[in-house]
């Protein structure tokens, strides 16, 4: 990994954070970290070492339990665990409902922002 890219990586407080509470989107969290990892060519070990600070509230407690039980794991493993934990039926229903209710109205919506 180039040192220049590592120096350009955003500070940890600027990374995506995830609480697992209220209106949350675990897939946005995962995609955000995937982009940071790719854009700055972060090694898997560097990303997973910072995951603990990116989880807050109940997600942080969940992370600590899993980390104690399974030790250090890859980012791919953590993504799978996040999806298993937070991609439940209620979340799927919410996403499907939002998708089905999204309608384009040419009289009041502009096409580009609607997409």
N, C-alpha and C positions, 0 to 999 in steps of 0.2 A: 504494500500500500504506500502511495506517495505521501510523504510528510506534509507536502503542501496542501493536499486534500484534507488531511486530518486537521490541520490548523484552520482550514476554512469551514469545517463542520460546525453547525450551530451549537451553542452552549446547551447543556442538558435542560435548562429551564425553558428553552424555546422548543423542545421536542414535544410531540404529542403526549398527552397524559390520559389516563383512563381510570375512572372510579368504579365503574360497574353499577352505578346507582342512577336513579332518575332517567332522564332522556339520554341514553348512551348509544353509541354506535361502535361496537367492537371492531367491525370491519374497517371503519375509517381509521381507527387506531392502528390496526395491522398494516393497512395500505400506507399510512403515513410513515411508519417505521421502516417498511420495505423501501420506500422512496429515499429516506435518509441513508439507509444502508447502501443502496445502489448508487445514489448520487455522489456520496463521499467515499465509496469503496471501503466501507467499514468491515473489518473482519467479524465473523459471527461472534467470536468470543468477546469482542469489544461491545457489540450491541447487547448481548445477553448479560454482560456485567452491569449494564446501566438500567436494565428492565426494572429492577427493584425500585428505583427512584421514580419511575414513570407511572407506577400503579399507586393509586391513592384510595383511601377509605376501605370499603369492603374488598375491592380488588387487590389492595395491598395485603390484607389479611389472608386472602385466598392464595396469593403468590407465595407468601412466607410458608404456609402449610405445604404447598406442593414442592417448594424448593427443599424444605427439610426432608420430605418423603423421597424425593427423586434426585436430589443433588443437582449439579450443573447439567444443563441440557441445551441443545441447539435452539436457535431461533425458530426453526421449522417445528420442533417439538412444542415450543411455547405457543406458537400460532395455533396449532391443533388443539391444545388445551384451552385456549381462550375461546375458540369456536365451540368446543364441547360444552364449556361452562355457560356462555352467554347467547348462543344461537338456539334459544329454546322456542317452543311453540308460540308463546306470547310475542316474542320479538319478530318471528316470521309473520304472524298475523298482522302486526303493526306495519311491517314493510309492505306486505301484499295489499293491505287496505289503502295505504298511502299511494301505492302505484296505481291501483284501480280507480281511485278517486281523482287522480291527476288528469285533468282534461284541459286541452288547449282551446282557448276561445280567441279567435282571430280579431274580434272586436275590441278586446281589452288587453290581450297578452301580446307581447312582442316575441317573435319566434326565437331569436337567439338567446335571450336570458331564460326562456322557458326550458330549453334543453339543458 
